[in-house]
Amino acid sequence: MNNSLPIGDSYSPEQLRARFVVAAGTPFDDPQMSYRIMVPRDWRAAAARLPPSGLSTQQLQPLVTFTAESARPVPPSLQLSAAPLVRGVSAANWLRYFAQSTGKRIDKLVDVSRLFADSLMLFDNDGASFTSRVACRIDRDRIFVILGTSERVDYESNAEIFGVAVASFKLPGADATKTIEAHAPIAALPAARFEIARSWAPVVREKPPQGRTVVDLTSVDGDGNLSGLMRVKSIAKQSSGVRGEVIDNTLAEFAESNVVVKEELSTRDLAISAAGFSGAQLMIYAAVITASGLPQELWVSVFEDSGYWYCVSLLTPARHSSFFAWAVNTFAFEQLLASFSKR
């Protein structure tokens, strides 16, 4: 099969009408859960019951499962699930986390937008090999997952069916203007402002070096442990005239806080959407906290306007060490940069 993530294009409109039906529901009488999805007419539907404890942020809650008639021990199926989100994360990184936490291997992933991603995952169970089409959609503070699974030898004959389900999935009450977390404006810098999710606590540093303004932002996990640190600085150009000096000073500051910066992992240009800023670059370094030995990543972004250098840095658990914390922290970092504007 040339396209492992089809969307039902091989069906004519007449075939779609003949083979599929629009299934709609409002699970648990929650209007935010209302959905519409096209499924084969002859697949059996089974709605799930909400556990007494309600929706859990720790695992997906099945909403409805559609199952094919099949002689296979595990017949092809389509399952729609949901879970609350309490921290911002992109759809693609959530799929990466899902694969990691469920023992699946990503064969293909398409990052459509921060709210939608599609993928093909492989896994083995009880001696059989399976293929899953896994797509996720974020709406406000919930994530919805369409999971189409069949034995690997049967995937090609079910791929278009799974594609129709993914392409037709709709949330009638969706609101793309609302975010997972509320954001607060920070206007501590002399010539710029930005926004940050309210789960990050800001502290404006007292008595920084002349010509500098420093805002530290910290985030904690569910147990109250520090899980991320961002630092936003503006430096008057008469105090530091070159980009390299800004970067070197930032790395030295973290070294003074017992963070050992190791090799540079990557460098790339960035686009700051607001007018008036230019020359944005992002450097990512491997790092480690001296006291604990915990592997970290240090992200350092530097850009400028006519009067100031700006440096936005992030210290986060390394991707390979704590993927979900990394995904949440890097999402917040990217959102902060996207919110930068002139005062």
Helices and strands as residue ranges (DSSP letters): H 13-19, E 20-25, G 27-29, G 31-33, E 35-40, E 44-47, E 61-67, E 77-84, H 91-102, E 105-113, E 116-125, E 128-139, E 142-151, G 152-154, H 155-168, E 183-186, E 192-197, E 201-204, E 212-220, E 226-236, H 243-256, E 259-269, E 278-289, E 295-304, E 308-317, H 323-339, E 341-342
